[in-house]
Amino acid sequence: MMWWGFLMIRRLILGLALLLSAPAFAQSADAGIPAGWWISIGDLPVETSKSGIVRTFEEVLIIDETGMVEDRIMTFGQPSPSNCASDPSLCHDMPLAWKGKLSVDDDVWIFSERVEGTEPIDRMEAGSPLLRALAILARNGWRVTSEADGQRLVLDAGDGSPERVFAKIDPQTLKRIRAAFFVPQISAADHWRCFLANAMAGNAAFDTLGGDPAHRPEWFDDFARGASYLQALRAIFDTAVSDTDGATQTPPLDRRLVAEFDTLGTPTNAEDRDALVKRYQQLLMRIYANESDGAVDLGLDEAAVDALKTANAAMVDASQSGSGLFNDLYCLNFRAR
């Protein structure tokens, strides 16, 4: 008998024990719920990205304290009105694969109330169904092993299929790292996992990726914050604003991985949008030309601005010398010019 049969017997015994000891089990049913964001870092069931079946992706489990789960697919497309119009799979940066309810019985996860998502995940007709079939919530249950002081989880379906590995990550950190990854405009299939390993070097949950702390510069956190600010600016003024009545038009975009900033707000008219465009332009002038109009409030702290300038200089150096810290951080192979 497979472990699933033993699981059902164990659950029946456990239920009987609880009925016989009603006053003694005041422990919350949610005590074992691993609330938070969990990103896949292990091998995928099939080499989808390299086979050309679907785009490169990462699965992200978002679990709240009550056990409600959103099983989402983090893509590397950039949602924009034009991209969304030409490809529905580019309307979302983290489309929903499944949602459901998690209950934890010792080392076993059980999913109930499962609902399959309907948002397109991939541009190919077979891509979205394939990714949903590979997602964690496509199965009812998993045996789970906790590692790295509870910050890494190994999931085993019990049927001989490959184990799945997830690391806990702060949502803001993930948004910033993803934004930083876009800076050199490189292939996610070839560089994302290696970059993620270096970006999270020193975090025990990600140590199985083999990142090198020496490849994570001291200015990285400031740089990632700056990169996410630039991304947020572009996302805001990329959203169309009517020049006639000043009403913000809302395209069917879902940007869940774009960070929010107190210094940025959605423009309500063309004048506000133009002000954001000017802020973006002046910020680029500071980064690439070391000059800007001092009268324009950039809305970003100096540490992040300086880190963006440092990263740009490092990228230029890497492209010219074929080596350097930027080369190491992104696992690039620039050739000297």
N, C-alpha and C positions, 0 to 999 in steps of 0.2 A: 504494500500500500504506500502511496506517495505521502509526503509530509502533509499534504492538504487534508487527507482523511484523518490523520492524527490531530490536526488542528481543530476540525469540527468536533471530534470527541472531547478534546480538551475544553472547548468552549462550552459544551453541554455540562461538563463536570463543574466548570467554573460558575456557570449560571446557577446550578443547584446549590453550590457552596454559598453563594451570595444570598440565596433565599433563606438558607438555614441560619445565617448570621447577620440579619438585617441591621441591628444597631451598630455593628462594628465596622461598616464599610463607608465611612463618611468621606473618604478620599474622592476628589473630583474625578469625573469620567474623562476630563480633558488633561489630566496630569501628565500623560505620556505624549501629548501632541507636540511634535517638533515645529512650533510656529516659526515663520520667517520665510526668507527667499532662499531657495536651494538651486544651484546651477549644476548642470551635468558636466563632469570632468573626466568620465571614464570612456572606454571604447563604446562606440555605437553598435547596435545589432548588425548593421550592414554599412558598408562604406558608401553611403549615399552621396556625399559631396564629391568624392573622387570619381564615382561612377558616372556622374553627370545626370543622375536621376533627379536630384533636387539641389537647391542651393545649400551652401554651408549654413548650419544652424546650431543652436544650443537649446536644450530643453530647460525650462525654469519652472519649478514648483513653487507656488505662492500659497502658503498655509497659514490660516489665522488661528487664533487661540481656541476657537470652537471646533476646529477640524475641517472647516470648509476649505476646499482646495481648488485652485485654478492651475491647470496644467497648460503652460504656454510655450510657444516656440519662439525663441529669440532669433531674429533674422539679422542680416547685415545689409538690408536695403534701407534707403533713406526715403521715408514717406514724404511726398510733396504733392501738390495739386496736379502737376504735369505727370509725374510718375504714376500716381494713382489712376489718372485718366487713361493711361496707356496700358497699365498692368494692375488689375485688382489686388494681386498679392503684395503690391507695394503701397497699399493703403494703411498697412499696420506694421509696426516694428516688433510686435510681440503678440501675434494672433493666438486666439484661444484654441487649443486642441480638444481639451475636455474640462469639465468641472465636476466636482462631486464632494462627498463627505468621507473623511478619514476617521476610522476608529483604530486604536492600537491595542493589541492583545499580546503582552510581553514583547516578543521580537517579531511579531507579524502585523503588517498593515492590511486592513480590510477597507475597500472602497465601496460605498453605496451611493444611491441617488446620482449615479453617473449620467451626465448629459454631454453628448458630443458637440463640439463647436461647429460653426458653419462658415467662419471666416476663411477665405482662401489663404493658404500658406505659401504655396509655390505656384509659379507661372505655368508649369506643366500639368496637364490634366491628371496624371497619375501621382503627382507629387504630394498634394494635400492628403488624400486617403492613405498614402504610404506613411507619411509622418504621423498621422493620427494613430495608425496601427502600431507604430513603434513607441508611442508615448506611454508613460507609466500608467495612466488611468485607463488605458485600453484593456488592462487586466484587473481582475477583482482584488487580487491579493499578492503580497510580496513578503518574503522573509527579509528582515532588515538587521544589519550589523552596524553598530556605531563605532566610529574610530575618531582619532584626534580630539579626544575629550568631548565627543558629541557633536563636533563641527563637520564631520564627514560621515556620510551614510552609504553603505553598500547594499543594494537591493538585489535579491535573488528570486526569480520567478518560480524556481523549483522544477522546471521542466527541461533543464539542460541548456537553455538559451543563455547568452552572455549576461554576466552581472552588470548592473548599472550603478554608477558612482556619482554622488552629488555632494557638493560642498556648500556650506552656508555662506551667504554673502549679503552684506548690507546693500539695500536697494540703491542708495545714493552712490556707493562705491561702484556698483556695476554700471550705472549710468555714466559716471565719469570715466571709467576705464574704457567703456565702449566708445565714447566720444574721442578719447585720446587715440584709440586704435585707428580711427578714420583719418588722422592727420596726414600720414604719408601716402594714403590712398593705395594700399597694398592688398593682395589677395587674402581673404579670410581663410580660405581653404589651406593656404600654405603657411600662414603666419599667426593666426588668431590664438591657437592653443599655446604656442611658444611665448607669445607676448603676454597672454594671461598669466602664465607661470612666472614670468619675470615681474609683472606688475603686482602679483600677490606673493612674491617671495618673502619668506619670514612668517607667513600665515600657515600654521600647521595643517589646516584643512586642504591646502592646495599643494602640499609638499610632494605628493605622488606625481605631479606634473614635471618635477625636476627643475624648477626655476632657480636662477642664480641671483642672490641678493646683490652681488657686485654689478649686475646688469640693470639694477633699479636705481637710478640716480637720486640724489637727495632732494632734487627739485621736482620729483615725479608727482607728488600729491598736488602741489600748486599748479603744475602743468596740466594735470587731468582736470582740475577744477576750472582752469581757464579754457581748456578745450571744450568742456561741457557748456560753458557760458557762450562761447562762439556758436556752438551747435544750437543752443536755445534761441539766440538772436536770429540765426538764419531761419529757424522753424517759425518764429513769430512773423517776421516780415515776408516770409514766403507764402503765408496765408493771405489770400487776396482781400483787399479792402476797396470798397466802392468809392470812387471819387465824386459821386453825385450826391448820395444821401448820407455818406459816412458810416453806413452799416457794415459791420464785419461779416463777410461771407464765410460760411462754415463748410468747407469741403469734407467729404467722408474720410477724414484722416484720424488715425488713432496712434498718437506718439506717446507710448507709455515709458519709453526709455530716454526721453529728453528731460533733463533736470530742470527744476523750477528754481527761480531766483527772485528774492524780494525786490531787487532793483529792476525787474522786468515785468511788464504787464501787457496784456493783449491790447493792441491799438483799437480805438473805436472810430477813428477817422483817418483820412489820408495824411493829415498833418502829423499825427502821432506816429504813423508808420514811417514817414519820411525821417522823423527824428531818430527812430531806431536804426534805419538804414545808415544815417550819418554816423551814429555811434559805432556801428559795425565797421564802417569805412575808416573811421579815425583809429579804432582799435587795431585794424590791420596795418595802418600807417605806423603805429607805435611798434608793432611786432617786426615788420619787415624793413621799415625805413628809419626807425628810431625817432620819429617826429610825428606830431599831431597837433590839432588845434586845442590848446589848453582850456578853452572855454567850453568844450564839450565834455560832459560828465560820462566817463566810460562805464561806470557802474560796476567796475571790477577792481578788486584790491591790487595794490602794486606788486605784491608777491606773486600773484597769478600772472600778471602782465609780464613781469621779469622772467618767469619760468617759461612762458610762451616764446619770448625772445631767445632764451637760452636753448630751448628745444629746436627752434628754427635754425639757429647757428649750428647746433649739433647735427641736424639733418643735412645742412649744406656741406659740412665737413665730411660727413659719412659718404655723401655722393661724390665728393672730390677725391677723398683718400682711400675709399673702399673699406674703411674700418672706423672704429670709434664707438663711443657709448651709445649713440642713437642706433647704430648698426646692431649692437649687442642687444639692446632693449627690444627691438622689433624683430630680431632674428633675420635681419636682411643680409643680402649678399651683393651690396653695391660694388660696382667695378669702378676703379679710379678712372677719371676722364683723361 
